[in-house]
Amino acid sequence: MHLMRAHKVCLNQAYKHIKDVRPFIHPNEGFMHQMAMFEIETFGWTSVGGPKAGKMWDFYQWNSERKGHPRGGDEGALLGRGIMETCAIL
């Protein structure tokens, strides 16, 4: 959530970055839902609302809400470890 707010990084790329640095993380569905809703509140769209988001974003609470929100993700970027990755729409 810090990366989304302070650095304008979409959830998709923020999660991938944290998972690369700390591969043992396994947030529960409640926290994942909070992160997804925070992204929508912050940017007005979701980067984890499409079919390519993967199994981890396929849970009841998020599935029931994601369809009503636009998909996005090209606006954010992640600057870390000397590389720049643009947010992919999933």
N, C-alpha and C positions, 0 to 999 in steps of 0.2 A: 504494500500500500504506500510505503514511503517513496519507492521509485515512481509510482504513478503520480503521486501528488507533487513531490519536490522536483522530479526530473522529467515529468511528462512522458513517461514510458508506458506503453499499453500493457495490460495484464499478461497477454500472451508472451511478450518478450521479457517482462519482469519475472514471470514464473520460470521461464527457461533459464534465465541468468542465475537465479537463486538455486535452481535445481543443478546447474552445472557446478556451482561453488559448493553446495551442500547436498549431494545426491541422495542422502538418507531422509530428506524431508518427505512427509506424507500428510498434508493438511486434511482435516476431516471435511465432510461435505458442508457443514455449517459455515466453516471459515471460508471455504471456496465460494460459497454463495455470497458471503459478505464481500469478498474481494470482487466478484463479478458485479455486484450491485454498486460497489464503490466506483468501479470503472465507469459504469453507466452514469452515475451522478457526477463524476469528474469530467468525462469527455462527451457524454451524450450518446455513446455507442458502445458496443462490446466487440472485443477481438477474439472472444472464445465462444461465440454463439453459433458457429456454423458446424457442418457435419465433419469437417477435418480437425476439429478441436481435440478429438480423441476420446477414448473411453472415460478418462478421468473427469471430463466435463459432461458426462452423460449420467446425470442423477436427477431424481424426481423434482426436487425443489427448484433447481435451475432450469430444467426442461419446461416446467410450467410457466416460467417468466421470460425466458430468453427470446421467445418468438415475437414478443411485442416490442422489441428494441432493435434499432438499426445496427447493422454490422459495420465495423470500421477498423482502423488500425494503422493506416498509412501515415497518420499525423505524428505518431510518437517515434522516438528513436532512443536507443540505448547506447550510451558511451561508457565503455568499460574495458579494462585490460587492453587499451590501445586500439580497440576496434569499434566500428559503428555498425549496428544492425538496425534495419528499419523494422517496424512492426508488421507482421504478416497477418492477413485476414484469414481466420480459420473458421 
